[in-house]
Amino acid sequence: MSFDSSEIADLLMMLVLGPIILAAIRRTAPALIRPAAVCVGLIATGYVATVIEGVALPEFFNLVEHASYAMAPLAFLWLLKVSGHLVNPRKAGAR
């Protein structure tokens, strides 16, 4: 077993803060919950795969880790697109 203590700390922070982030988004902007959950899920998957790759199947979980980190920016772009549709400056009267 080979993993760094910071990897465990990252995973624990994500397991605690991920649900808090999603609960806050659900309360403040319910329309954003799906893209936000995908974003948080992809980052959490990367953290979990980082820890598991030190225990079993390192090549597979390294691929899963990097794939989830590669897809996360696309999910964040989706989140920005959805949030942009919710806040339209032209409809709010701004110029």
BAKOL-103723 format. One record per residue: residue number from 1; x, y, z of N, C-alpha, C, O in turn. Coordinates in steps of 0.05 Angstrom, whole numbers, always signed. Example, Ala and Ser with C-alpha at 12.3 -4.5 7.8 and 13.67 -1.06 7.14 Angstrom:
2
- resi  n_u  n_v  n_w  ca_u  ca_v  ca_w  c_u  c_v  c_w  o_u  o_v  o_w
- 1  +264  -114  +156  +246  -90  +156  +264  -66  +156  +285  -66  +169
- 2  +257  -45  +142  +273  -21  +143  +258  +1  +157  +268  +23  +161
// end
This chain:
95
- resi  n_u  n_v  n_w  ca_u  ca_v  ca_w  c_u  c_v  c_w  o_u  o_v  o_w
- 1  +17  -23  +0  +0  +0  +0  +18  +25  +0  +35  +28  +17
- 2  +13  +41  -20  +29  +66  -21  +11  +89  -29  +3  +92  -52
- 3  +5  +105  -10  -9  +130  -15  +1  +151  +5  +10  +144  +27
- 4  -2  +175  -2  +7  +197  +14  -14  +206  +34  -38  +203  +28
- 5  -6  +216  +56  -25  +225  +76  -42  +249  +66  -65  +252  +74
- 6  -31  +265  +48  -47  +287  +37  -69  +277  +19  -90  +290  +17
- 7  -65  +254  +7  -87  +242  -9  -110  +234  +8  -133  +237  +1
- 8  -104  +223  +32  -125  +215  +50  -140  +241  +61  -164  +241  +63
- 9  -124  +261  +67  -136  +286  +76  -154  +299  +55  -175  +309  +61
- 10  -145  +299  +30  -162  +309  +8  -188  +293  +6  -209  +305  +3
- 11  -186  +267  +8  -210  +251  +6  -229  +256  +29  -253  +259  +25
- 12  -219  +258  +53  -236  +264  +76  -249  +291  +74  -272  +294  +81
- 13  -234  +311  +65  -245  +338  +61  -268  +337  +41  -289  +350  +44
- 14  -264  +322  +19  -284  +320  -1  -309  +306  +9  -331  +314  +2
- 15  -305  +285  +25  -328  +270  +36  -344  +287  +56  -368  +282  +59
- 16  -331  +306  +69  -345  +323  +87  -357  +348  +73  -380  +355  +77
- 17  -340  +361  +56  -349  +386  +44  -367  +382  +19  -383  +399  +13
- 18  -364  +360  +5  -381  +355  -18  -410  +356  -12  -425  +371  -26
- 19  -420  +341  +7  -449  +343  +14  -457  +370  +24  -479  +379  +19
- 20  -439  +384  +38  -445  +411  +47  -449  +430  +24  -467  +446  +23
- 21  -431  +428  +4  -432  +445  -20  -458  +439  -35  -472  +458  -43
- 22  -465  +413  -38  -489  +406  -52  -514  +415  -37  -534  +424  -50
- 23  -514  +413  -11  -537  +423  +5  -541  +453  +2  -563  +463  +0
- 24  -519  +467  +2  -520  +496  -1  -531  +504  -29  -546  +522  -32
- 25  -522  +490  -49  -531  +495  -76  -561  +488  -79  -576  +503  -92
- 26  -569  +466  -67  -597  +457  -68  -615  +478  -55  -637  +483  -64
- 27  -605  +490  -34  -621  +510  -20  -622  +537  -34  -643  +550  -35
- 28  -599  +546  -46  -598  +572  -58  -605  +572  -88  -617  +591  -97
- 29  -597  +552  -102  -603  +551  -131  -609  +522  -139  -592  +508  -150
- 30  -634  +513  -135  -641  +486  -140  -638  +477  -169  -633  +453  -175
- 31  -639  +495  -188  -636  +488  -216  -607  +480  -223  -602  +468  -243
- 32  -588  +487  -205  -560  +480  -210  -551  +455  -197  -528  +447  -199
- 33  -569  +440  -184  -561  +417  -168  -549  +395  -186  -530  +382  -178
- 34  -561  +390  -209  -551  +368  -226  -523  +374  -236  -505  +356  -232
- 35  -517  +396  -249  -490  +401  -258  -470  +403  -235  -447  +395  -237
- 36  -479  +414  -212  -461  +416  -189  -455  +389  -178  -432  +384  -169
- 37  -475  +371  -178  -470  +344  -168  -451  +329  -186  -434  +313  -177
- 38  -453  +333  -212  -434  +321  -230  -406  +331  -225  -386  +315  -225
- 39  -403  +357  -221  -376  +369  -216  -364  +357  -190  -342  +348  -190
- 40  -380  +358  -169  -370  +347  -143  -365  +317  -146  -345  +307  -135
- 41  -382  +303  -160  -378  +274  -163  -353  +267  -178  -339  +248  -171
- 42  -347  +282  -199  -322  +277  -214  -297  +282  -197  -278  +267  -198
- 43  -297  +304  -183  -274  +310  -165  -272  +289  -144  -250  +279  -138
- 44  -294  +281  -132  -294  +260  -111  -284  +233  -123  -269  +219  -109
- 45  -292  +227  -147  -283  +202  -160  -253  +203  -164  -240  +183  -160
- 46  -242  +226  -171  -213  +228  -174  -199  +224  -148  -178  +210  -147
- 47  -210  +235  -126  -197  +231  -100  -199  +202  -91  -179  +191  -81
- 48  -222  +189  -95  -224  +161  -87  -206  +144  -103  -193  +126  -92
- 49  -204  +149  -130  -187  +133  -147  -157  +137  -139  -142  +118  -142
- 50  -150  +161  -131  -123  +166  -122  -115  +149  -99  -93  +138  -98
- 51  -133  +147  -80  -127  +130  -56  -127  +101  -63  -110  +86  -54
- 52  -147  +92  -78  -149  +63  -85  -126  +54  -102  -118  +31  -100
- 53  -115  +71  -119  -94  +62  -136  -69  +54  -121  -52  +39  -131
- 54  -66  +64  -96  -44  +56  -79  -48  +29  -67  -30  +17  -55
- 55  -73  +18  -69  -80  -7  -56  -83  -30  -77  -72  -51  -73
- 56  -97  -24  -99  -103  -45  -118  -106  -34  -146  -114  -11  -149
- 57  -99  -49  -166  -102  -42  -194  -92  -14  -200  -108  +3  -208
- 58  -67  -8  -196  -57  +19  -199  -61  +31  -227  -66  +55  -230
- 59  -58  +15  -248  -60  +26  -275  -89  +34  -281  -94  +55  -292
- 60  -108  +17  -273  -136  +23  -278  -145  +47  -262  -158  +65  -274
- 61  -139  +48  -236  -148  +71  -220  -134  +97  -227  -144  +118  -223
- 62  -109  +95  -237  -95  +118  -247  -110  +130  -271  -113  +154  -274
- 63  -119  +112  -289  -135  +120  -312  -161  +133  -304  -169  +154  -314
- 64  -175  +120  -284  -200  +132  -274  -195  +159  -262  -211  +178  -266
- 65  -174  +161  -246  -167  +187  -233  -164  +209  -254  -176  +230  -253
- 66  -147  +204  -274  -141  +224  -294  -165  +230  -312  -168  +252  -321
- 67  -181  +210  -318  -204  +214  -334  -225  +231  -319  -237  +249  -331
- 68  -228  +227  -294  -247  +243  -279  -237  +272  -276  -253  +291  -278
- 69  -211  +275  -272  -201  +302  -271  -202  +316  -298  -204  +341  -299
- 70  -200  +301  -320  -202  +312  -346  -231  +320  -353  -235  +340  -368
- 71  -251  +305  -343  -279  +312  -349  -290  +333  -330  -310  +346  -337
- 72  -277  +338  -308  -288  +358  -289  -290  +386  -301  -310  +399  -296
- 73  -270  +396  -316  -273  +422  -327  -296  +424  -347  -309  +445  -349
- 74  -302  +403  -361  -325  +403  -379  -351  +405  -362  -370  +419  -371
- 75  -352  +392  -340  -376  +393  -322  -378  +422  -311  -400  +432  -308
- 76  -356  +434  -304  -357  +461  -294  -366  +481  -316  -380  +500  -310
- 77  -358  +476  -340  -368  +493  -362  -398  +489  -365  -412  +509  -370
- 78  -408  +465  -362  -437  +460  -363  -451  +475  -340  -472  +487  -343
- 79  -438  +474  -316  -449  +489  -293  -450  +519  -299  -470  +532  -293
- 80  -429  +530  -311  -429  +558  -318  -450  +565  -339  -463  +586  -337
- 81  -454  +547  -358  -474  +552  -379  -502  +552  -367  -518  +570  -373
- 82  -507  +533  -349  -534  +532  -337  -538  +556  -319  -560  +568  -319
- 83  -518  +563  -304  -521  +587  -286  -523  +612  -302  -537  +631  -293
- 84  -511  +614  -325  -514  +638  -342  -542  +641  -353  -551  +663  -357
- 85  -555  +618  -358  -583  +620  -367  -602  +628  -345  -623  +640  -350
- 86  -594  +623  -320  -611  +631  -298  -608  +661  -292  -628  +673  -283
- 87  -585  +672  -297  -580  +700  -291  -574  +714  -317  -552  +715  -326
- 88  -595  +725  -329  -592  +738  -355  -593  +768  -349  -614  +779  -341
- 89  -571  +783  -354  -570  +811  -348  -590  +828  -364  -600  +848  -355
- 90  -597  +819  -388  -616  +834  -404  -644  +833  -393  -658  +853  -393
- 91  -651  +811  -381  -678  +808  -369  -679  +823  -342  -701  +831  -334
- 92  -656  +827  -329  -656  +840  -304  -655  +871  -307  -656  +885  -287
- 93  -653  +881  -331  -653  +909  -336  -626  +922  -338  -623  +946  -340
- 94  -605  +906  -336  -577  +917  -338  -571  +921  -368  -583  +910  -386
- 95  -552  +939  -372  -544  +945  -400  -517  +932  -406  -507  +935  -428
// end
